[in-house]
Amino acid sequence: MVDEHRKKGTAERVKGAVKEGIGKVTGDEQKEAEGKAQRKKGKLQDKYGEAKDKVRDKL
């Protein structure tokens, strides 16, 4: 069973990548920076969920 944080983290990473790409294509540096930040947030969320999965699997 996958932790909900991992699912949400993956979704945030995908949304961030899309937003970053749109920012690059349109030349919108603000949108690009928001996308990068969103991807990093998603990565952290995913890692948190991964750690919770490991702890749960050990119990």
C-alpha atoms as one frame of an Amber mdcrd trajectory, in Angstrom:
protein
   0.000   0.000   0.000   1.418   3.362  -1.031   1.232   6.281   1.367  -1.057
   9.132   0.328   1.868  11.580   0.585   3.650   9.729  -2.195   0.655  10.043
  -4.498   0.240  13.735  -3.738   3.975  14.315  -4.076   4.056  12.729  -7.509
   1.091  14.834  -8.601   2.807  18.011  -7.358   5.998  17.108  -9.221   4.069
  16.600 -12.466   2.114  19.847 -12.068   5.332  21.690 -11.258   7.099  20.295
 -14.307   4.220  21.394 -16.531   4.158  24.857 -14.977   7.936  25.160 -15.317
   7.752  24.119 -18.969   5.034  26.660 -19.710   7.151  29.322 -18.042  10.159
  28.416 -20.191   8.168  28.381 -23.427   6.405  31.686 -22.721   9.449  33.365
 -21.190   7.575  33.851 -17.897  10.345  33.613 -15.290   7.855  33.845 -12.410
   5.859  30.863 -13.694   9.073  28.916 -14.282  10.256  29.605 -10.711   6.855
  28.598  -9.313   7.077  25.340 -11.241  10.545  24.578  -9.884   9.372  25.263
  -6.341   6.304  23.079  -6.841   8.457  20.233  -8.146  10.725  20.484  -5.087
   7.711  20.507  -2.775   6.420  17.385  -4.507   9.768  15.667  -4.188   9.854
  16.357  -0.442   6.291  15.115  -0.064   7.181  11.949  -1.966  10.252  11.326
   0.218   8.161  11.818   3.362   5.651   9.253   2.116   8.452   6.871   1.210
   9.851   7.108   4.747   6.388   6.457   6.207   6.048   3.403   3.937   9.382
   2.016   5.153   8.416   2.475   8.796   5.018   0.881   8.249   6.591  -2.076
   6.424   8.949  -2.709   9.353   6.081  -2.859  11.871
